[in-house]
Amino acid sequence: MFSVIGVTGQVGGVAARLLLANGYDVRAVVRNPDHTPTLREQGYEVSVANLRDTQALALAFQGAEGVFVMLPLNFDPSSDFSEAREIASSLHDAIVTAQPRKVVCLSTIGAQVSQPSLLTQVRYLEEALGNLQMPVAFVRAAWFMENALCDVEPACESGEIPTFFQPLGQTIPMVATADIGRVVSETLTEEWDGIRIIELEGDRRISPNDIARTFDRLLGREVRPKLVPRDAWEAVFRAQGMKNPGPRMQMLDGFNEGWLKFEGRRTETRIGRVPLDVVLRELIRNAC
């Protein structure tokens, strides 16, 4: 049996469905008990646990062949990332108590980087779980293609999508959440010793120009990327309600300047199968 966090979301949902489809027993670990009836109808065992509740998490992980854990990325964290530190500590202590045979953790490109950014939250999670006395695999995923969801409305309505990635022709690693979930499910069923680091990206790197051209083709209308100037970022994010936009700005700087990247040593590399146009077509179908 595998315990999976995030079953109602993108990555955890894909991983759990694939495990279930392949005949494995899956315990869905959810925060909201309202999901329980539907998940049970789908064939899951259900355990309700808040990510800060160590005791409930330990019960959710107890008796598991393997567990999948992740950190909900907080786009407006405290300056000391206290929220991420608390969840990382809770997950660590729950795993130590429950003693599953192995752990797979969703991590991120750039998790090895010491320079602060929004992704520092995930580095804290890697550090917390890196000393566990059982096999642990960190799946360091590239930028989610599904983050283009915020581009769908402006692409459909005005044909102009604002972008913080710059210059417009510079490519960065991206990957579909379907590929991340697939790699997570495959890794959970594998055997290994010690720490594994799996770096995962799509079959090609993608620029803002590439995203605009793909929208252009799928929508049958001209779509252009529009740079949001660096000196306007803070005002834009604060207008969206953010109190501490600094880490998000540092993350974007990291991609634009090239220091948020894959480690490329002592790691495994996986290449995704789902192309950008498939992801954007689904986002358009659901939103436009």
KARA-V246788 format. One record per backbone hydrogen bond with DSSP energy under -1.0 kcal/mol. NH is the residue of the N-H (numbers start at 1). CO is the residue of the C=O. E is the energy in kcal/mol with one decimal. If there is no record, write none. Layout:
nh-><NH,NH>
co-><CO,CO>
e-><E,E>
This chain:
nh-><2,3,4,5,9,14,15,16,17,18,19,20,21,22,23,24,27,28,29,30,35,36,39,40,41,42,43,44,45,47,49,53,54,57,58,59,60,61,62,64,65,67,68,69,81,85,86,87,88,89,90,91,92,93,94,95,96,97,98,99,101,103,104,105,106,107,109,111,113,118,120,121,123,124,125,126,127,128,129,130,132,136,137,138,139,140,140,141,141,142,143,145,147,148,149,150,151,152,155,156,157,158,159,161,163,170,172,175,180,181,182,183,184,185,186,187,188,190,196,198,199,200,201,202,206,209,211,212,213,214,215,216,217,218,219,220,221,224,226,228,232,233,236,237,238,239,240,241,242,249,250,251,252,253,254,255,256,257,260,268,270,272,279,280,281,282,283,284,285,286,287,288>
co-><25,66,27,68,6,10,11,12,13,14,15,16,17,18,20,19,2,45,4,47,32,33,35,36,37,38,40,39,26,28,30,50,52,53,54,55,56,57,58,61,1,102,3,104,78,81,82,83,84,85,86,87,88,89,90,91,92,93,94,95,64,135,67,137,69,139,141,108,110,247,117,118,119,120,121,122,123,124,125,126,129,194,103,196,105,138,198,107,139,200,173,175,144,145,146,147,148,149,151,152,153,154,154,224,226,167,206,143,176,177,178,179,180,181,182,183,184,187,136,138,268,140,270,174,172,168,207,208,209,210,211,212,213,214,215,216,216,159,161,163,229,230,232,233,234,235,236,238,237,245,246,247,248,249,250,251,252,253,254,197,199,201,275,276,277,278,279,280,281,282,283,284>
e-><-2.3,-2.2,-2.6,-1.9,-1.9,-2.1,-2.5,-2.6,-2.2,-2.3,-2.2,-2.6,-2.6,-1.5,-1.7,-2.4,-3.3,-3.4,-2.7,-2.1,-1.8,-1.7,-2.3,-2.5,-2.0,-1.4,-1.1,-2.3,-2.4,-2.8,-2.5,-2.1,-1.0,-2.4,-2.4,-1.8,-1.9,-1.9,-1.1,-1.8,-3.4,-1.7,-2.5,-2.3,-1.8,-2.3,-2.3,-2.0,-2.7,-2.3,-2.2,-2.7,-2.3,-2.5,-2.3,-2.4,-2.4,-2.0,-2.7,-2.9,-1.2,-2.2,-2.8,-3.1,-2.3,-2.9,-2.5,-1.8,-1.7,-1.9,-1.8,-1.3,-1.4,-2.0,-1.2,-2.4,-2.5,-2.2,-2.1,-1.5,-1.5,-2.2,-2.5,-2.9,-2.9,-1.0,-2.7,-1.2,-1.1,-1.8,-1.5,-2.5,-1.5,-2.1,-1.9,-1.1,-1.8,-1.2,-2.2,-2.6,-2.6,-2.1,-2.1,-2.8,-2.5,-1.6,-2.3,-2.2,-1.6,-2.8,-1.9,-2.4,-2.5,-2.5,-2.5,-2.5,-2.3,-1.6,-2.6,-3.0,-3.7,-2.6,-1.7,-3.2,-2.4,-2.1,-2.0,-2.4,-2.6,-2.1,-2.4,-2.7,-2.2,-2.4,-2.9,-1.4,-1.1,-2.7,-2.8,-2.4,-2.0,-1.2,-2.2,-2.9,-2.6,-2.0,-1.0,-1.6,-2.1,-2.3,-2.6,-2.0,-2.1,-2.5,-2.3,-1.8,-2.6,-3.1,-2.1,-3.2,-3.0,-3.1,-1.4,-2.8,-2.2,-1.6,-2.2,-2.7,-2.3,-1.9,-1.4,-2.8>
